[in-house]
Amino acid sequence: MKVLIINPFGIGDCLFTTPLIAALKKEWPDSFVGFWCNQRVSEILKTNPKIDTIFPLSRGDIKRLYGKSFFLQAKNILSLYQQIKRARFDIALDFSLDHRYGLLIKLAGIKKRIGIDYKKRGRFLTQRLEITGYKDKHRVEYYLQLLDFLDLKPTEPRLELFISSQAKNWAESFLKQQANDELESFFGICPGAGESWGKDASFKRLEPEKFADVCNGVIDKFRVKVLIFGNKQDEQACDELYQNIKNKSSVLRIYPDFTLSQFSALLARCK
């Protein structure tokens, strides 16, 4: 059985599909699983041994390509379509909430197209779970409901993020170089709100003074080093947090030059 998962959203949304993938692999151990995602998230899915192939190109990625060249955009869309068609998937599980993904997989010849129908956007699906929003339960539980269409039972709803040995080794080396002592306990904090929120990210942020209160408290009470995580968009929030921490020798600012895999490995080292 060949199954294509479609989720073009952010890191968290894609991780929300991992319990469903685990259930598929448990019930159908010989199944082949493909994952259609955005380019940024693909890095943390490549290490998942339950995913056999990845198609990293979302509608947002296509928009960015169009800004560079219409020819480049068209070339990438055609290449993606051909790759999915050649793979000959039997089933697609569509979490995109966008009818354009459904249309492409229909044209690619996937007969069984199961997905979430939000605001009548699932018109090209053959079986659909109609919703008015993710309201009364966790999104993972909504995702797992699609297994009902396949007569499969969900496993324990546990998110899975796999970290490569290369990333783990890099994290150990980085921390040994940067910590400058024998501290083994790290406390991670992300004062920003994530790249996908763009100009609205500030509305999701706690004030830097309150984040600093947390950092000052754990530094005083425990023998830890604080790791401040962020990307280029978060630099101001990270700087403001750093300025409000009393014991700056117990702080490592490790932004913005690390990959998602490296971030995951550093996060795994935090107590």
ABEGO torsion letter per residue (X at the ends): XBBBBBBABBAAAAAAAAAAAAAAAAABAABBBBBBBBAAAAAAAAABAABABBBBBBAAAAAAAAAABAAAAAAAAAAAAAAAAAAGBABBBBAAGBAAAAAAAAAAGBABBBBBBBGGAAAABABBBBBAEBAABBAAAAAAAAAAAAGBBBBBBBBBBBBBAAAAAAAAAAAAAAAGBABABBBBBBABAEAAAEAAAAAABBBAAAAAAAAAAAAAABBBBBBBBEBAAAAAAAAAAAAABABAAABBBAOABBBAAAAAAAAAABX
